[in-house]
Amino acid sequence: MAMERSNHLQEAVFSASMAEKSIVTIYLLNGVKLIGAITGYDQFTLLLERDGICQQVEKSAIAAVSTSSKIGSDAEL
């Protein structure tokens, strides 16, 4: 149940960020900070675009995702 809830929350954040084309800040486990818009994602990776350059990021390398706006509501999550 916890894993299912986690995936649902992740799906909600990534989907809303894509729909709103909002800029996100992604912090990796090694301390690197990436900034851009999420343009796609699957079970293992996401695509982050900034200044016309697209990066593939492994989800397992992500420590945190920060958005510039409120994503969804408790009712949607």
C-alpha positions as CSV (number, residue, x, y, z in Angstrom):
1,M,0.0,0.0,0.0
2,A,2.8,2.5,0.8
3,M,4.5,1.8,-2.5
4,E,1.2,2.3,-4.4
5,R,0.6,5.5,-2.5
6,S,4.1,6.7,-3.3
7,N,3.7,6.0,-7.0
8,H,0.4,7.8,-7.0
9,L,1.8,10.9,-5.4
10,Q,4.8,10.8,-7.8
11,E,2.4,10.5,-10.8
12,A,0.4,13.4,-9.5
13,V,3.4,15.7,-9.1
14,F,5.0,14.8,-12.4
15,S,1.7,15.0,-14.4
16,A,0.7,18.4,-12.9
17,S,4.2,19.8,-13.5
18,M,4.0,18.7,-17.1
19,A,0.4,20.0,-17.6
20,E,1.3,23.4,-16.1
21,K,4.7,23.4,-17.8
22,S,6.0,24.6,-14.5
23,I,9.7,24.9,-13.7
24,V,10.9,22.3,-11.2
25,T,14.2,22.0,-9.2
26,I,15.5,18.4,-8.9
27,Y,18.1,17.6,-6.3
28,L,20.1,14.5,-7.0
29,L,21.6,12.1,-4.4
30,N,25.1,13.3,-5.3
31,G,24.2,17.0,-4.5
32,V,23.7,18.2,-8.1
33,K,20.8,20.6,-8.7
34,L,18.9,20.4,-12.0
35,I,16.3,23.0,-13.0
36,G,13.9,22.7,-15.9
37,A,10.5,21.6,-17.1
38,I,9.4,17.9,-17.0
39,T,8.5,16.9,-20.5
40,G,8.0,13.2,-20.0
41,Y,8.5,10.3,-17.6
42,D,8.1,6.6,-17.2
43,Q,8.6,4.0,-14.5
44,F,12.4,4.6,-14.2
45,T,13.3,7.9,-15.8
46,L,12.1,11.4,-16.5
47,L,13.0,14.0,-19.1
48,L,13.9,17.5,-18.0
49,E,14.2,20.3,-20.5
50,R,15.9,23.6,-20.1
51,D,17.0,26.1,-22.8
52,G,16.1,23.6,-25.5
53,I,18.3,20.9,-24.1
54,C,16.7,17.7,-22.8
55,Q,18.2,15.5,-20.1
56,Q,17.2,12.0,-19.1
57,V,17.3,11.6,-15.3
58,E,17.1,8.3,-13.5
59,K,14.4,8.4,-10.8
60,S,16.6,6.3,-8.5
61,A,19.2,9.2,-8.5
62,I,16.6,11.8,-7.4
63,A,16.7,12.9,-3.7
64,A,14.0,15.7,-3.9
65,V,11.8,17.6,-6.4
66,S,10.7,21.2,-5.7
67,T,8.1,23.0,-7.6
68,S,7.5,26.7,-7.9
69,S,3.8,26.4,-7.5
70,K,1.3,24.4,-5.5
71,I,0.6,21.0,-7.2
72,G,-2.9,19.6,-6.7
73,S,-4.8,19.3,-3.5
74,D,-5.2,16.6,-0.8
75,A,-8.4,15.5,-2.5
76,E,-6.5,14.7,-5.7
77,L,-3.7,12.9,-3.9
